[in-house]
Amino acid sequence: MDKYTQGLRTRMAELFDLPADLVAGLAHMELLGSRQFFLEGHEGILAYSDTQIDISTGGAVVRVRGSALELRSMTDREVRIRGSIDAVEFVR
């Protein structure tokens, strides 16, 4: 998706009071305390260990760091991670 199309979608979301992340095709993330992480709109797992999980979101990589990390579930759109989460970073 080019910048013009993404900008148009973002403006439409604002105009109609819709969630911009859903309309623009952006990733949606939720962190529940320091124990659970949910990401919707991923493009795959790039690296996986019990201390770090890298997930592609298309334009960037979301890096989850911590200990005892485990992939609880994964579909073509969602990833759920559980463990002791110390940091969530964006890597370009």
C-alpha positions as CSV (number, residue, x, y, z in Angstrom):
1,M,0.0,0.0,0.0
2,D,1.5,3.4,-1.0
3,K,1.6,6.4,1.3
4,Y,-1.2,8.2,-0.5
5,T,-3.6,5.2,0.0
6,Q,-2.6,4.8,3.6
7,G,-3.1,8.5,4.2
8,L,-6.5,8.4,2.6
9,R,-7.6,5.5,4.7
10,T,-6.4,7.2,7.9
11,R,-8.4,10.4,7.0
12,M,-11.5,8.3,6.2
13,A,-11.1,6.6,9.6
14,E,-11.0,10.0,11.3
15,L,-14.0,11.3,9.3
16,F,-16.2,8.3,10.2
17,D,-14.8,7.9,13.7
18,L,-13.4,4.4,13.0
19,P,-10.4,2.8,14.6
20,A,-7.5,4.0,12.4
21,D,-5.4,0.9,12.9
22,L,-8.1,-1.3,11.4
23,V,-8.9,0.9,8.4
24,A,-5.3,1.7,7.6
25,G,-4.1,-1.9,7.9
26,L,-1.8,-1.1,10.8
27,A,-0.9,-3.7,13.5
28,H,-2.9,-3.7,16.7
29,M,-1.0,-4.5,19.9
30,E,-2.1,-5.1,23.5
31,L,0.1,-5.6,26.5
32,L,-1.6,-7.1,29.6
33,G,0.6,-6.2,32.5
34,S,4.0,-7.8,32.0
35,R,2.7,-11.3,31.4
36,Q,0.8,-11.3,28.1
37,F,1.2,-9.7,24.7
38,F,-1.2,-9.8,21.8
39,L,-0.5,-8.6,18.2
40,E,-3.0,-8.6,15.4
41,G,-1.8,-7.9,11.8
42,H,1.5,-9.7,11.8
43,E,3.3,-11.1,8.8
44,G,5.2,-13.9,10.5
45,I,7.7,-14.8,13.2
46,L,11.3,-13.9,12.3
47,A,13.1,-15.1,15.4
48,Y,12.0,-17.2,18.4
49,S,13.6,-18.0,21.8
50,D,12.5,-18.1,25.4
51,T,14.1,-14.6,25.8
52,Q,13.3,-12.8,22.6
53,I,10.6,-13.1,19.9
54,D,10.8,-11.0,16.7
55,I,7.6,-10.5,14.7
56,S,7.3,-8.8,11.3
57,T,4.5,-6.3,10.8
58,G,5.5,-5.3,7.3
59,G,7.0,-1.9,7.9
60,A,8.8,-2.8,11.1
61,V,9.7,-5.6,13.4
62,V,8.1,-5.8,16.9
63,R,10.6,-7.4,19.3
64,V,9.4,-8.8,22.6
65,R,12.1,-9.4,25.2
66,G,11.8,-11.1,28.6
67,S,12.2,-14.5,30.1
68,A,10.2,-17.7,29.9
69,L,8.5,-16.4,26.7
70,E,6.3,-18.8,24.9
71,L,4.1,-18.5,21.8
72,R,0.7,-19.4,23.2
73,S,-1.2,-19.2,19.8
74,M,-0.7,-18.0,16.3
75,T,-3.0,-17.6,13.3
76,D,-2.5,-15.9,10.0
77,R,-3.5,-12.6,11.7
78,E,-2.8,-13.0,15.4
79,V,0.1,-13.8,17.8
80,R,-0.3,-14.3,21.5
81,I,2.8,-14.5,23.7
82,R,3.0,-15.3,27.4
83,G,5.9,-15.0,29.9
84,S,7.7,-12.4,31.9
85,I,7.8,-9.5,29.4
86,D,10.5,-6.9,30.1
87,A,10.3,-4.8,26.8
88,V,8.4,-4.4,23.6
89,E,10.4,-2.6,20.9
90,F,10.0,-1.4,17.3
91,V,13.0,-2.2,15.1
92,R,13.2,-0.8,11.6
